[in-house]
Amino acid sequence: MSIDFETKVRDAMAGRPMLVRAINQMDNPDHAKYKKITHAWFQPREVRHLEDRIAVIARTSVDQMLEKGTECDFYKDVAGWYPLRVIMLILGIPDEHGPRLLDITRAYFGGGDAEVQRGNDLIDATFAYVNFFKEVARERRRNPTDDLASIIATAEVDGEPIGEFETSSYYVALASAGHDTISATLSGGLLALIENPGEMRKLKQNPDLIPAAVEEMVRWVSPVKHFFRTATETYTLRGKTIKQGDHLLLAYPSANRDEDAFESPFAFVADRTPNRHVGFGFGIHACLGLYLAKVEMIAFMRELLSRVDGIELAGEPAWTETSFVGGLKRLPIRFSRLH
């Protein structure tokens, strides 16, 4: 049964948080049913069809960076835009809507950072997302195309079309999570390379290491800071008893620096292997778009490192004040072209 979106927001404001209900917030059987809508689309075979187009976006992004001369704010000018353009590609959103979606995403994940939110809050940003995608869904139902927005807009669950609330939740989850996490990882990963020039040299000398470096960037940045889960049964872990019904904080930055899982966990090692990080989640709630995310980050880093020589800080980096999803909000850099 469809659930009216505005009713859910009123419930949230009354203390029953349900602004959206995406697949990461569902247990089975609902989780499996809703994941199935887009699961095939995000599989490696399908994503490979997009690799050439993603490479063009990566090349264009580095072109625009180089056009700025020798300095830029890497987060605001480059990392914030690149994954947004990929998201717009897969959803079939025209380029002119980019600035609006960028503002909405930053407000959505702005946490308590007044500079990022600019007067908005989570509810404002959620309404802005929903109002934007309502029109997208209506248009795709009238005129379906071959993009992901059409797949969601025309989807069925248990033989019935999914409702407005479920459609909105799906769009919000894909547009937001697939954007801010990549922006945070690329900007935080570049900062790690600047601070560890030996690791930067490794990648320039051997570009085949870039896929491993992307995994290390995800571990290092851990753009998703936490999720809450509820224990469905009593379980003992490392001598601690978790009782059925206990609410648990999954702290991903902590897990990704676990000394039992990683050698030298507080060092950035571009070619770290093995690298059993949990930056993409795990189990049935592992990130749906993890393969796409890796493809776009690898494409960007290959383009950047093959065309830029020296990269250094040109000012103080600044981090978004958030406890959920995010990373840098400013990364001033100075760079030179590779001749």
Kinemage of the C-alpha trace (Angstrom):
@kinemage 1
@onewidth
@group {chain A} dominant
@subgroup {mainchain}
@vectorlist {calphas} color= white
{ca met a 1} P 0.000 0.000 0.000
{ca ser a 2} L 1.251 3.488 -0.849
{ca ile a 3} L 1.941 5.888 2.050
{ca asp a 4} L 1.386 9.623 1.563
{ca phe a 5} L 4.724 11.450 1.766
{ca glu a 6} L 3.464 14.500 3.655
{ca thr a 7} L 1.833 12.247 6.260
{ca lys a 8} L 5.219 10.662 6.840
{ca val a 9} L 6.871 14.034 7.280
{ca arg a 10} L 4.239 15.073 9.810
{ca asp a 11} L 4.961 11.812 11.665
{ca ala a 12} L 8.669 12.661 11.634
{ca met a 13} L 8.043 16.087 13.070
{ca ala a 14} L 5.928 14.486 15.802
{ca gly a 15} L 8.873 12.342 16.856
{ca arg a 16} L 8.358 9.311 14.630
{ca pro a 17} L 11.229 9.657 12.108
{ca met a 18} L 10.152 8.469 8.677
{ca leu a 19} L 11.184 11.186 6.232
{ca val a 20} L 12.063 8.568 3.644
{ca arg a 21} L 11.999 4.793 3.573
{ca ala a 22} L 14.717 3.556 1.268
{ca ile a 23} L 16.063 0.020 0.933
{ca asn a 24} L 18.798 0.640 3.516
{ca gln a 25} L 15.971 1.181 6.033
{ca met a 26} L 14.080 -1.998 5.138
{ca asp a 27} L 14.290 -5.563 6.350
{ca asn a 28} L 13.184 -8.523 4.276
{ca pro a 29} L 10.803 -9.245 2.678
{ca asp a 30} L 10.404 -5.559 1.689
{ca his a 31} L 14.142 -5.045 1.251
{ca ala a 32} L 14.430 -7.804 -1.357
{ca lys a 33} L 11.333 -6.644 -3.225
{ca tyr a 34} L 12.460 -3.035 -3.540
{ca lys a 35} L 16.114 -3.836 -4.181
{ca lys a 36} L 15.056 -6.041 -7.091
{ca ile a 37} L 13.695 -2.977 -8.921
{ca thr a 38} L 17.177 -1.659 -9.731
{ca his a 39} L 19.492 -4.521 -8.747
{ca ala a 40} L 20.181 -5.738 -12.287
{ca trp a 41} L 20.876 -2.192 -13.466
{ca phe a 42} L 23.772 -1.825 -10.998
{ca gln a 43} L 25.461 -5.112 -11.828
{ca pro a 44} L 28.948 -4.996 -13.434
{ca arg a 45} L 27.724 -6.097 -16.872
{ca glu a 46} L 25.279 -3.183 -17.057
{ca val a 47} L 27.635 -0.613 -15.544
{ca arg a 48} L 30.294 -1.512 -18.142
{ca his a 49} L 27.999 -0.045 -20.797
{ca leu a 50} L 28.424 3.323 -19.058
{ca glu a 51} L 32.198 3.258 -18.634
{ca asp a 52} L 32.977 5.248 -21.785
{ca arg a 53} L 30.432 7.944 -20.888
{ca ile a 54} L 31.725 8.139 -17.320
{ca ala a 55} L 35.278 8.487 -18.678
{ca val a 56} L 34.109 11.465 -20.744
{ca ile a 57} L 32.608 13.085 -17.630
{ca ala a 58} L 35.885 12.488 -15.766
{ca arg a 59} L 37.880 14.020 -18.624
{ca thr a 60} L 35.572 17.036 -18.793
{ca ser a 61} L 35.817 17.529 -15.026
{ca val a 62} L 39.618 17.601 -15.140
{ca asp a 63} L 39.466 19.899 -18.199
{ca gln a 64} L 37.399 22.373 -16.188
{ca met a 65} L 39.806 22.137 -13.271
{ca leu a 66} L 42.782 22.899 -15.499
{ca glu a 67} L 40.948 25.836 -17.078
{ca lys a 68} L 41.016 27.527 -13.682
{ca gly a 69} L 44.763 28.007 -14.003
{ca thr a 70} L 46.898 26.715 -11.163
{ca glu a 71} L 44.568 26.875 -8.130
{ca cys a 72} L 41.030 25.837 -7.217
{ca asp a 73} L 38.891 24.573 -4.371
{ca phe a 74} L 38.944 20.910 -5.313
{ca tyr a 75} L 35.822 20.058 -3.339
{ca lys a 76} L 33.616 22.929 -4.504
{ca asp a 77} L 34.904 23.191 -8.061
{ca val a 78} L 35.517 19.543 -8.947
{ca ala a 79} L 34.621 16.789 -6.452
{ca gly a 80} L 31.192 18.220 -5.698
{ca trp a 81} L 30.222 18.305 -9.363
{ca tyr a 82} L 31.722 15.142 -10.837
{ca pro a 83} L 29.558 12.472 -9.129
{ca leu a 84} L 26.481 14.678 -9.526
{ca arg a 85} L 26.988 14.597 -13.297
{ca val a 86} L 27.231 10.795 -13.170
{ca ile a 87} L 24.020 10.594 -11.127
{ca met a 88} L 22.286 12.893 -13.609
{ca leu a 89} L 23.523 10.675 -16.440
{ca ile a 90} L 22.031 7.489 -15.022
{ca leu a 91} L 18.770 9.178 -13.993
{ca gly a 92} L 18.451 11.026 -17.290
{ca ile a 93} L 18.334 14.496 -15.682
{ca pro a 94} L 19.218 17.449 -17.986
{ca asp a 95} L 22.385 19.405 -17.179
{ca glu a 96} L 20.564 22.640 -16.365
{ca his a 97} L 19.194 21.082 -13.168
{ca gly a 98} L 22.699 20.470 -11.780
{ca pro a 99} L 23.034 23.599 -9.584
{ca arg a 100} L 19.663 22.960 -7.937
{ca leu a 101} L 20.449 19.324 -7.170
{ca leu a 102} L 23.876 20.266 -5.839
{ca asp a 103} L 22.339 22.753 -3.379
{ca ile a 104} L 19.722 20.224 -2.244
{ca thr a 105} L 22.296 17.483 -1.656
{ca arg a 106} L 24.578 19.746 0.349
{ca ala a 107} L 21.675 20.851 2.537
{ca tyr a 108} L 20.469 17.245 2.929
{ca phe a 109} L 23.823 16.074 4.295
{ca gly a 110} L 24.800 19.360 5.927
{ca gly a 111} L 24.320 18.005 9.433
{ca gly a 112} L 24.744 20.851 11.898
{ca asp a 113} L 26.923 22.894 9.555
{ca ala a 114} L 25.247 26.279 9.037
{ca glu a 115} L 27.593 27.161 6.176
{ca val a 116} L 26.556 24.089 4.182
{ca gln a 117} L 22.856 24.137 5.050
{ca arg a 118} L 22.480 27.865 4.388
{ca gly a 119} L 19.238 28.153 6.353
{ca asn a 120} L 17.789 24.795 5.318
{ca asp a 121} L 17.361 21.683 7.446
{ca leu a 122} L 16.794 17.999 6.706
{ca ile a 123} L 13.045 18.381 6.282
{ca asp a 124} L 13.476 21.382 3.952
{ca ala a 125} L 15.995 19.481 1.869
{ca thr a 126} L 13.840 16.348 1.758
{ca phe a 127} L 10.835 18.328 0.530
{ca ala a 128} L 13.064 19.974 -2.077
{ca tyr a 129} L 14.227 16.555 -3.302
{ca val a 130} L 10.692 15.182 -3.399
{ca asn a 131} L 9.235 18.172 -5.219
{ca phe a 132} L 12.014 17.967 -7.817
{ca phe a 133} L 11.585 14.252 -8.440
{ca lys a 134} L 7.773 14.348 -8.477
{ca glu a 135} L 7.974 16.021 -11.860
{ca val a 136} L 10.626 13.569 -13.051
{ca ala a 137} L 8.432 10.605 -12.068
{ca arg a 138} L 5.337 12.054 -13.751
{ca glu a 139} L 7.216 12.670 -16.972
{ca arg a 140} L 8.758 9.166 -17.020
{ca arg a 141} L 5.366 7.541 -16.434
{ca arg a 142} L 4.002 9.459 -19.419
{ca asn a 143} L 7.089 8.934 -21.578
{ca pro a 144} L 9.375 6.160 -20.270
{ca thr a 145} L 12.955 6.153 -21.538
{ca asp a 146} L 15.927 3.844 -20.967
{ca asp a 147} L 17.201 5.594 -17.827
{ca leu a 148} L 17.076 4.617 -14.183
{ca ala a 149} L 14.442 7.257 -13.386
{ca ser a 150} L 12.020 5.436 -15.713
{ca ile a 151} L 12.748 2.058 -14.132
{ca ile a 152} L 11.805 3.419 -10.706
{ca ala a 153} L 8.813 5.465 -11.858
{ca thr a 154} L 7.225 2.495 -13.639
{ca ala a 155} L 8.178 -0.192 -11.084
{ca glu a 156} L 5.756 -2.602 -9.480
{ca val a 157} L 5.907 -4.437 -6.146
{ca asp a 158} L 3.587 -7.374 -5.512
{ca gly a 159} L 1.867 -6.620 -8.802
{ca glu a 160} L 0.989 -3.030 -7.872
{ca pro a 161} L 2.703 0.213 -8.946
{ca ile a 162} L 4.874 1.610 -6.175
{ca gly a 163} L 3.387 4.700 -4.577
{ca glu a 164} L 4.547 8.293 -4.436
{ca phe a 165} L 6.260 7.952 -1.059
{ca glu a 166} L 8.179 4.842 -2.126
{ca thr a 167} L 9.144 6.398 -5.468
{ca ser a 168} L 10.334 9.588 -3.769
{ca ser a 169} L 12.336 7.607 -1.235
{ca tyr a 170} L 14.088 5.649 -3.979
{ca tyr a 171} L 15.052 8.786 -5.889
{ca val a 172} L 16.265 10.566 -2.748
{ca ala a 173} L 18.405 7.586 -1.731
{ca leu a 174} L 20.060 7.241 -5.141
{ca ala a 175} L 20.571 10.937 -5.820
{ca ser a 176} L 21.927 11.769 -2.373
{ca ala a 177} L 23.929 8.697 -1.347
{ca gly a 178} L 25.490 8.323 -4.788
{ca his a 179} L 26.638 11.930 -4.756
{ca asp a 180} L 27.926 13.086 -1.387
{ca thr a 181} L 29.741 9.857 -0.591
{ca ile a 182} L 31.768 10.026 -3.815
{ca ser a 183} L 32.511 13.741 -3.364
{ca ala a 184} L 33.743 13.086 0.156
{ca thr a 185} L 35.888 10.119 -0.880
{ca leu a 186} L 37.560 11.863 -3.829
{ca ser a 187} L 38.340 15.046 -1.899
{ca gly a 188} L 39.419 13.226 1.270
{ca gly a 189} L 41.411 10.764 -0.806
{ca leu a 190} L 43.231 13.540 -2.645
{ca leu a 191} L 44.053 15.220 0.663
{ca ala a 192} L 45.518 11.926 1.893
{ca leu a 193} L 47.701 11.726 -1.228
{ca ile a 194} L 48.875 15.320 -0.765
{ca glu a 195} L 49.776 14.563 2.847
{ca asn a 196} L 51.510 11.336 1.803
{ca pro a 197} L 53.532 12.261 -1.305
{ca gly a 198} L 55.212 8.865 -1.400
{ca glu a 199} L 51.801 7.259 -1.951
{ca met a 200} L 51.060 9.796 -4.697
{ca arg a 201} L 54.313 8.808 -6.430
{ca lys a 202} L 53.316 5.140 -6.263
{ca leu a 203} L 50.178 5.847 -8.260
{ca lys a 204} L 51.864 8.092 -10.804
{ca gln a 205} L 54.567 5.497 -11.401
{ca asn a 206} L 52.106 2.598 -11.528
{ca pro a 207} L 48.542 3.585 -12.511
{ca asp a 208} L 47.482 -0.067 -12.210
{ca leu a 209} L 47.435 0.565 -8.442
{ca ile a 210} L 44.611 3.115 -8.725
{ca pro a 211} L 41.782 0.590 -8.083
{ca ala a 212} L 43.509 -0.456 -4.837
{ca ala a 213} L 44.014 3.216 -3.944
{ca val a 214} L 40.305 3.894 -4.409
{ca glu a 215} L 39.517 1.121 -1.912
{ca glu a 216} L 41.975 2.715 0.526
{ca met a 217} L 40.354 6.115 0.015
{ca val a 218} L 36.976 4.645 0.949
{ca arg a 219} L 38.484 3.050 4.061
{ca trp a 220} L 40.371 6.205 4.998
{ca val a 221} L 37.525 8.688 4.507
{ca ser a 222} L 34.641 6.407 5.542
{ca pro a 223} L 32.134 8.889 4.068
{ca val a 224} L 29.208 7.115 5.741
{ca lys a 225} L 29.911 7.649 9.429
{ca his a 226} L 27.278 5.424 10.983
{ca phe a 227} L 24.009 3.560 10.744
{ca phe a 228} L 21.755 2.433 13.566
{ca arg a 229} L 20.462 -1.115 13.692
{ca thr a 230} L 18.311 -3.113 16.124
{ca ala a 231} L 19.391 -6.588 17.252
{ca thr a 232} L 16.865 -9.244 16.245
{ca glu a 233} L 18.327 -11.837 18.604
{ca thr a 234} L 20.638 -12.016 21.609
{ca tyr a 235} L 24.278 -12.472 20.628
{ca thr a 236} L 27.658 -12.403 22.383
{ca leu a 237} L 30.477 -10.599 20.581
{ca arg a 238} L 33.979 -10.433 22.045
{ca gly a 239} L 32.636 -11.086 25.526
{ca lys a 240} L 29.885 -8.455 25.280
{ca thr a 241} L 26.257 -9.545 25.205
{ca ile a 242} L 23.968 -7.750 22.765
{ca lys a 243} L 20.367 -8.341 23.761
{ca gln a 244} L 17.478 -8.762 21.385
{ca gly a 245} L 15.952 -5.322 20.846
{ca asp a 246} L 19.140 -3.409 21.704
{ca his a 247} L 19.825 -0.433 19.445
{ca leu a 248} L 23.345 -0.452 18.008
{ca leu a 249} L 25.532 2.223 16.444
{ca leu a 250} L 27.607 0.873 13.550
{ca ala a 251} L 30.575 3.279 13.547
{ca tyr a 252} L 32.268 2.804 10.172
{ca pro a 253} L 35.326 5.049 10.732
{ca ser a 254} L 36.090 3.009 13.846
{ca ala a 255} L 35.622 -0.326 12.078
{ca asn a 256} L 37.844 0.844 9.231
{ca arg a 257} L 40.654 1.519 11.689
{ca asp a 258} L 40.278 -1.714 13.631
{ca glu a 259} L 43.767 -2.890 14.639
{ca asp a 260} L 42.558 -6.497 14.542
{ca ala a 261} L 41.558 -6.119 10.884
{ca phe a 262} L 44.231 -3.811 9.439
{ca glu a 263} L 47.977 -3.563 9.692
{ca ser a 264} L 48.937 0.065 10.463
{ca pro a 265} L 45.275 1.169 10.381
{ca phe a 266} L 46.118 4.847 10.954
{ca ala a 267} L 48.391 5.016 7.906
{ca phe a 268} L 47.168 5.744 4.377
{ca val a 269} L 48.620 2.972 2.182
{ca ala a 270} L 47.604 3.406 -1.457
{ca asp a 271} L 48.300 -0.225 -2.411
{ca arg a 272} L 46.977 -1.780 0.804
{ca thr a 273} L 46.080 -5.438 0.387
{ca pro a 274} L 44.064 -7.107 1.675
{ca asn a 275} L 41.690 -4.260 2.422
{ca arg a 276} L 38.580 -5.618 4.109
{ca his a 277} L 37.019 -2.235 4.799
{ca val a 278} L 33.303 -1.826 5.446
{ca gly a 279} L 32.944 1.536 3.719
{ca phe a 280} L 30.290 0.118 1.376
{ca gly a 281} L 28.451 -1.685 4.164
{ca phe a 282} L 28.077 -5.447 4.168
{ca gly a 283} L 25.504 -8.240 4.004
{ca ile a 284} L 22.114 -7.602 2.410
{ca his a 285} L 22.545 -3.875 3.083
{ca ala a 286} L 25.805 -3.547 1.171
{ca cys a 287} L 25.763 -0.477 -1.074
{ca leu a 288} L 23.629 -1.160 -4.150
{ca gly a 289} L 25.788 1.063 -6.342
{ca leu a 290} L 29.223 0.029 -5.076
{ca tyr a 291} L 30.449 -1.181 -8.478
{ca leu a 292} L 29.330 2.045 -10.168
{ca ala a 293} L 30.982 4.066 -7.387
{ca lys a 294} L 34.292 2.265 -7.905
{ca val a 295} L 34.146 2.694 -11.679
{ca glu a 296} L 33.570 6.443 -11.453
{ca met a 297} L 36.240 7.032 -8.789
{ca ile a 298} L 38.820 4.960 -10.691
{ca ala a 299} L 37.998 6.823 -13.918
{ca phe a 300} L 38.440 10.179 -12.236
{ca met a 301} L 41.707 9.364 -10.459
{ca arg a 302} L 43.209 7.935 -13.652
{ca glu a 303} L 42.325 11.113 -15.512
{ca leu a 304} L 43.569 13.417 -12.752
{ca leu a 305} L 46.901 11.702 -12.073
{ca ser a 306} L 47.708 11.316 -15.765
{ca arg a 307} L 47.291 15.043 -16.463
{ca val a 308} L 48.357 16.855 -13.295
{ca asp a 309} L 51.919 16.968 -12.036
{ca gly a 310} L 52.433 18.556 -8.620
{ca ile a 311} L 49.461 18.998 -6.295
{ca glu a 312} L 49.760 20.774 -2.947
{ca leu a 313} L 47.577 22.581 -0.440
{ca ala a 314} L 46.903 26.251 -1.133
{ca gly a 315} L 45.120 26.880 2.170
{ca glu a 316} L 43.494 25.118 5.107
{ca pro a 317} L 41.048 22.269 4.360
{ca ala a 318} L 37.711 22.435 6.178
{ca trp a 319} L 35.421 19.564 7.152
{ca thr a 320} L 31.621 19.528 7.169
{ca glu a 321} L 30.166 19.430 10.669
{ca thr a 322} L 28.170 16.223 10.320
{ca ser a 323} L 27.908 12.919 12.136
{ca phe a 324} L 26.167 10.967 9.374
{ca val a 325} L 27.492 11.353 5.805
{ca gly a 326} L 30.121 13.742 4.519
{ca gly a 327} L 33.704 14.876 4.454
{ca leu a 328} L 35.532 17.994 3.331
{ca lys a 329} L 33.634 21.138 2.404
{ca arg a 330} L 36.763 23.022 1.268
{ca leu a 331} L 40.015 21.750 -0.205
{ca pro a 332} L 42.094 24.612 -1.675
{ca ile a 333} L 44.850 23.209 -3.871
{ca arg a 334} L 47.633 24.424 -6.143
{ca phe a 335} L 48.602 22.286 -9.106
{ca ser a 336} L 50.592 22.194 -12.338
{ca arg a 337} L 49.900 20.483 -15.639
{ca leu a 338} L 51.836 17.385 -16.569
{ca his a 339} L 53.918 18.261 -19.636
